[in-house]
């Protein structure tokens, strides 16, 4: 169900996706809180693209109650760098059961073994210990290194979740320095690759929960990059909000959202099933795509 017009928030356009409310709105950029660190080289490439196009094409996904960014850390930083007073966001209820937070895993190619791992970890003042999973991998909150037939825990006693994930990121960077082309993947992909033997080892980061995400962001702290992977049932794209509208210094938030509402009302909105390719990326969720009428 698609509903245009103003919502209580204020929002410019509302989409009701099977009960999950997606409110497209302009909010002040300074209100946005990120929960993951920015990667500079990714930032520069994306910034150049946005400057060239002159628009923000996709709304940043944001928790309605806290304004914590769930997806779009780099675009949030770019909006600030480009002097945008407003940012176009998609406001949603983070604790809706249809939204989940998963973790990215790291795939380590051959040649890599337990001896390599011990040497590498020693350089970072870390140690390995054999580990027996009490529950499934999905429920374990340890920093783990898995080989095909063996599971190890990377000892991080006394560290909080942010520090544990920071150490995993330092380990990943050290692997790159050693010449290993570490790849990011989902948990299900990690299992497949490890079972098939296409990669030598997999690193599982500690699990991050929704409350962890909100708490860290509101404390003005950040996780290392690629700590979380948010899965949503749907997202809007192609709103193409001009940078001139986002840089408006005169309008109130309400006025800015009325302008955006008028723009979006003139556009056509279509729903596409999961698996749709947009802007070179294939999406697992439903896409709501705006286009000029």
C-alpha positions in Angstrom: 0.0 0.0 0.0 1.4 3.4 -1.0 0.2 6.6 0.6 1.5 10.0 -0.4 1.2 13.1 1.7 2.2 14.3 5.1 2.6 12.1 8.2 2.9 13.1 11.8 6.8 13.2 11.7 6.6 15.4 9.4 7.2 13.3 6.3 6.8 14.0 2.7 5.6 10.6 1.5 4.5 7.4 3.3 4.7 3.8 2.0 2.9 1.1 4.0 4.8 -2.1 3.1 2.8 -5.0 4.6 2.4 -3.1 7.9 6.0 -1.6 8.0 5.7 2.1 7.6 8.4 3.8 5.5 8.2 7.5 5.8 10.3 9.5 3.3 11.3 12.8 4.9 13.8 15.6 5.0 15.4 16.0 8.5 18.3 18.2 9.6 21.6 16.5 8.8 23.1 17.3 12.2 20.4 15.1 13.8 21.7 12.0 12.2 23.9 9.6 14.3 26.1 7.0 12.6 27.0 3.6 14.2 29.9 2.5 11.9 33.2 4.0 11.0 33.6 5.7 7.5 36.1 4.2 5.0 37.8 7.3 3.3 38.3 5.8 -0.2 34.7 4.8 -0.4 33.6 8.2 0.8 35.6 10.1 -1.9 34.3 8.0 -4.8 30.6 8.3 -3.7 31.0 12.0 -3.0 32.2 12.6 -6.5 29.3 10.7 -7.9 26.7 12.7 -5.9 28.3 16.0 -6.8 28.3 15.0 -10.5 24.6 14.0 -10.4 23.5 16.9 -8.3 21.0 14.8 -6.4 20.6 12.4 -3.5 19.1 9.4 -5.2 18.3 7.1 -2.4 17.0 7.9 1.1 19.2 7.0 4.0 17.6 4.4 6.3 17.1 5.8 9.8 15.5 4.7 13.0 12.4 6.8 13.6 12.8 7.4 17.3 16.6 8.0 17.6 17.7 9.2 14.1 20.4 6.5 14.2 21.5 5.7 10.7 21.0 2.0 9.9 22.2 2.0 6.3 24.0 5.0 4.7 26.9 6.0 6.9 29.0 7.3 4.0 26.1 9.2 2.4 25.4 10.8 5.8 29.0 12.0 6.0 28.9 13.3 2.4 25.7 15.3 3.0 27.6 17.1 5.8 30.7 17.6 3.6 28.5 19.0 0.8 26.9 21.6 3.2 23.5 20.0 3.1 21.3 21.3 5.9 18.8 18.6 5.2 19.2 14.9 4.3 16.5 12.7 2.7 15.8 9.7 4.9 13.5 6.8 5.2 12.2 6.7 8.8 11.2 3.3 10.1 10.6 1.4 13.3 13.9 -0.4 13.9 12.4 -2.8 16.4 9.8 -4.0 13.9 10.3 -7.8 13.7 10.6 -7.7 9.9 14.0 -5.9 10.3 17.0 -7.9 11.4 20.6 -7.0 12.0 23.1 -9.6 10.9 26.9 -9.7 10.7 29.4 -9.7 7.9 31.9 -12.5 7.9 35.5 -12.4 6.6 36.7 -15.1 4.2 40.5 -15.8 4.2 42.0 -17.6 1.2 44.8 -20.1 1.1 47.5 -20.5 2.1 46.4 -19.9 5.6 46.5 -22.2 8.6 46.6 -22.3 12.4 50.3 -21.5 12.5 49.9 -18.4 10.3 47.0 -17.3 12.5 49.0 -17.6 15.7 51.9 -15.6 14.3 49.6 -12.9 12.9 47.7 -12.6 16.2 50.9 -12.4 18.2 51.8 -9.3 16.3 48.5 -7.8 17.5 48.9 -9.1 21.1 46.1 -11.5 20.6 45.8 -15.3 21.2 43.8 -18.2 19.9 42.3 -20.9 22.0 40.4 -24.0 20.8 36.7 -23.4 21.2 33.6 -25.6 21.4 30.3 -24.0 20.3 27.7 -24.4 22.9 25.0 -23.1 20.6 24.8 -22.4 16.9 27.1 -19.9 15.3 24.2 -17.5 14.8 23.8 -17.2 18.6 27.5 -17.0 19.6 28.8 -13.5 20.5 32.5 -14.5 20.5 35.1 -13.4 17.9 35.8 -16.7 16.1 38.2 -18.1 13.6 36.9 -21.2 11.8 38.8 -23.6 9.7 37.0 -26.5 8.0 37.3 -28.9 11.0 38.3 -26.6 13.9 36.9 -23.6 15.7 39.0 -21.1 17.6 38.1 -18.2 19.8 40.2 -15.1 19.5 40.7 -14.0 23.1 39.4 -10.5 23.8 38.6 -10.8 27.5 37.8 -7.5 29.2 37.0 -5.7 26.0 33.5 -4.3 25.3 31.8 -5.0 22.0 33.2 -1.9 20.2 36.7 -2.9 21.1 36.2 -6.5 20.1 35.1 -5.5 16.7 37.9 -3.0 16.4 40.4 -5.7 17.0 38.8 -7.9 14.3 39.2 -4.9 11.9 42.8 -4.5 12.9 43.3 -8.2 12.2 41.6 -7.9 8.8 43.9 -5.0 7.9 47.0 -7.0 8.9 45.8 -9.9 6.7 45.7 -7.4 3.8 49.2 -6.3 4.6 50.3 -9.9 4.5 48.9 -10.2 1.0 45.6 -12.0 1.8 42.6 -10.8 -0.3 40.1 -10.9 2.5 36.4 -10.9 1.3 33.3 -9.9 3.1 30.3 -12.2 3.0 27.1 -13.2 4.7 26.9 -15.9 7.4 25.2 -18.3 5.0 27.9 -17.6 2.3 30.6 -18.2 4.9 29.3 -21.6 5.7 29.1 -22.6 2.1 32.6 -21.4 1.2 34.1 -23.1 4.3 32.3 -26.4 3.6 33.3 -26.4 -0.1 37.0 -25.5 0.7 37.0 -22.5 -1.6 38.4 -20.5 1.3 40.8 -21.6 4.0 39.2 -19.9 7.0 36.4 -17.7 8.1 36.3 -15.0 10.8 33.0 -14.5 12.5 32.6 -11.1 14.3 30.8 -10.9 17.6 27.0 -10.5 17.1 25.7 -7.0 17.4 22.1 -6.5 18.5 19.7 -3.6 17.7 20.1 -2.2 21.2 23.9 -2.3 20.8 23.6 -0.3 17.5 21.4 2.4 19.1 23.4 2.6 22.3 26.8 3.0 20.5 25.5 5.7 18.2 23.9 7.7 20.9 27.2 7.5 22.9 28.9 9.1 19.8 31.0 6.0 19.4 31.2 3.8 16.2 31.9 0.2 15.4 34.6 -0.6 12.9 33.4 -0.9 9.3 31.2 -3.8 8.1 30.3 -4.8 11.7 26.5 -5.0 10.9 24.4 -6.0 8.0 20.8 -4.7 8.2 18.1 -6.8 6.4 14.8 -5.0 5.6 11.8 -6.3 3.7 11.7 -3.1 1.5 13.3 0.2 0.7 12.6 3.2 -1.4 15.1 4.5 -4.1 15.4 7.0 -6.9 13.9 10.0 -5.0 16.5 12.2 -6.7 16.3 15.1 -4.3 18.3 18.1 -5.7 21.2 19.2 -3.6 19.8 22.7 -3.9 16.8 21.6 -1.9 19.0 19.9 0.7 21.2 23.0 1.0 18.2 25.3 1.6 19.0 27.5 4.6 15.7 29.5 4.7 12.9 26.9 4.9 11.7 25.3 8.0 11.6 21.5 8.3 7.9 21.5 7.6 8.3 23.7 4.5 11.1 21.6 3.2 9.0 18.5 3.5 6.1 20.1 1.8 8.4 20.9 -1.2 9.6 17.3 -1.2 6.0 16.1 -1.0 5.0 18.1 -4.1 8.0 16.8 -6.0 7.3 13.1 -5.1 3.6 13.5 -5.9 4.5 14.3 -9.5 6.5 11.1 -9.8 5.4 7.6 -10.5 6.1 4.9 -7.9 6.5 1.2 -8.8 7.1 -1.8 -6.6 9.7 -4.4 -7.7 10.2 -7.9 -6.3 13.4 -9.0 -4.5 16.2 -9.7 -7.0 15.7 -6.4 -8.9 18.9 -4.8 -10.1 19.2 -1.0 -9.6 22.2 1.2 -10.1 24.5 -1.8 -10.6 23.4 -3.6 -7.4 21.0 -6.5 -7.0 18.7 -6.1 -4.0 17.3 -8.9 -1.8 14.4 -6.8 -0.6 11.4 -5.2 -2.3 12.2 -2.0 -4.1 9.9 1.0 -4.4 11.3 3.0 -7.3 10.3 6.5 -8.1 10.5 7.8 -11.7 9.5 10.9 -13.5 5.9 10.8 -14.8 
